[in-house]
Amino acid sequence: MTLSMHSASVAVLDNGVRALINIIGKAKAHCEAKKIDPDALTQSRLYPDMFPFWRQVCLVSDHAKGAPSRLAGVDVPSWPDTERSFDELLARLEKTRAYLKEFPAERLAGSDTRTITMKLGGQDVSMPGDQYLFTSALPNFFFHLTTAYNILREGGVDVGKRDFLGRT
């Protein structure tokens, strides 16, 4: 079986972003039903030295748009991280999904061997596209997606594994 870089990147990233959109929808409904100020969740964090929920969502978006951009050899768009409310975060995630649609399979053809260079710890690090995808892009994307999910779960939002996997 041959696995395309598109299937391993854009399809996976889009599924995760779509799942987070659904999860945030459940968080909004939770706040409305329980009469909770949404800022209590959007500003929440798992530990004082970690980013709050809203920033985790922005990082999910950043990693989702960064991976296919780097694999295609184009500049990663820079979006200011100004979203704080659920509605603003949802709009950013929808914008992210629209951006992912700009990367059909043929645009990523051969990207497994394209050299990806990025700054890590202030130093340039280069690696082939497949190594970048599997050891940096996807792990970072899922780290922030998981953290966003966990913040909402810890905040009492009724979400589960099926939501995280995008199967609801």
C-alpha positions in Angstrom: 0.0 0.0 0.0 1.3 3.4 -0.9 0.5 6.3 1.4 0.5 9.8 -0.1 1.9 12.8 1.7 -1.6 14.4 1.2 -3.3 11.5 3.0 -0.7 11.6 5.8 -0.9 15.4 6.2 -3.8 17.4 4.9 -6.4 14.7 5.4 -5.2 14.1 9.0 -4.9 17.8 9.9 -8.4 18.6 8.4 -9.9 15.8 10.5 -8.4 17.1 13.7 -9.4 20.7 13.0 -13.0 19.5 12.2 -13.0 17.5 15.4 -11.9 20.6 17.4 -14.7 22.7 15.8 -17.2 20.1 17.0 -15.6 20.0 20.5 -15.8 23.8 20.7 -19.4 23.7 19.7 -20.0 21.3 22.6 -18.1 23.7 24.9 -20.3 26.6 23.9 -23.5 24.5 24.5 -22.0 23.5 27.9 -21.5 27.1 28.9 -25.0 28.1 27.8 -26.7 25.1 29.6 -24.7 25.6 32.8 -24.8 29.4 32.7 -20.9 29.5 32.8 -19.0 32.5 31.5 -17.2 31.1 28.4 -14.1 33.0 29.4 -13.8 30.6 32.3 -13.0 27.9 29.7 -11.2 30.0 27.0 -8.8 31.4 29.5 -8.3 28.1 31.3 -5.1 26.2 31.3 -3.9 22.8 32.7 -1.1 24.3 34.7 0.1 27.9 35.3 3.1 27.7 33.0 1.0 26.3 30.1 -0.8 28.3 27.4 -4.6 28.8 27.9 -7.2 27.1 25.8 -7.5 30.0 23.3 -3.8 29.9 22.6 -3.8 26.1 22.2 -6.5 26.5 19.5 -4.4 29.1 17.7 -1.4 26.7 17.8 -3.6 23.9 16.4 -4.4 26.3 13.5 -0.7 27.3 13.2 0.5 23.7 12.9 -2.3 22.8 10.6 -1.5 25.5 8.1 2.3 25.3 8.6 2.7 21.6 7.7 1.3 21.6 4.1 2.8 25.0 3.4 6.3 23.8 4.3 5.7 20.5 2.4 4.6 22.4 -0.7 7.6 24.8 -0.4 5.5 28.0 0.2 5.5 30.6 2.9 3.4 29.8 5.9 0.7 32.5 6.3 1.0 34.5 9.5 -2.2 35.2 11.3 -2.3 37.3 14.4 -3.4 35.4 17.5 -6.2 37.8 18.5 -9.1 35.3 18.9 -10.4 34.8 22.4 -14.1 33.9 22.2 -15.5 30.6 21.1 -17.0 32.2 18.0 -13.7 33.9 17.1 -11.8 30.6 17.6 -14.4 28.7 15.5 -13.9 31.3 12.7 -10.2 30.8 12.8 -10.5 27.1 12.5 -12.9 27.4 9.6 -10.4 29.7 7.9 -7.8 27.0 8.6 -9.9 24.4 6.9 -10.4 26.6 3.9 -6.6 27.1 3.7 -6.1 23.3 3.8 -8.3 23.0 0.7 -5.6 24.9 -1.2 -3.4 21.8 -1.0 -4.7 19.0 -3.3 -2.7 15.8 -3.4 -0.7 16.8 -6.5 0.6 19.9 -4.8 2.3 17.7 -2.2 3.6 15.1 -4.6 7.3 14.5 -4.0 7.2 16.5 -0.7 8.4 13.4 1.2 12.0 14.1 -0.1 11.8 17.9 -0.1 14.2 19.4 2.4 12.4 21.3 5.1 14.4 23.8 7.0 13.0 25.5 10.1 14.2 27.2 13.3 14.4 25.1 16.4 16.0 26.6 19.5 17.3 29.5 17.4 19.1 27.1 15.0 18.3 26.1 11.5 17.3 22.4 11.4 16.8 20.6 8.0 15.2 17.3 7.4 13.3 15.5 4.6 9.6 16.2 4.3 8.5 12.8 5.6 10.7 13.1 8.7 9.4 16.6 9.3 5.8 15.5 9.0 6.1 12.5 11.2 8.5 13.7 13.9 7.6 17.4 14.1 4.4 18.6 12.3 2.0 15.9 13.4 3.3 15.5 16.9 3.1 19.3 17.6 -0.4 19.5 16.0 -1.7 16.6 18.2 0.0 17.9 21.3 -2.0 21.2 21.1 -5.2 19.5 20.0 -5.0 17.1 22.9 -4.2 19.9 25.3 -7.2 21.9 24.1 -9.4 18.8 24.5 -8.1 18.1 28.0 -8.7 21.7 29.1 -12.3 21.5 28.1 -12.7 18.0 29.5 -11.2 19.1 32.8 -13.7 22.0 32.7 -16.6 19.6 32.7 -17.4 19.6 29.0 -19.0 16.3 28.0 -16.6 15.2 25.2 -15.0 11.9 24.7 -12.7 9.9 22.5 -15.2 9.8 19.6 -15.3 13.6 19.6 -11.5 13.8 19.7 -11.2 11.3 16.8 -13.8 13.3 14.8 -16.4 10.5 14.8 -19.3 12.5 16.2 
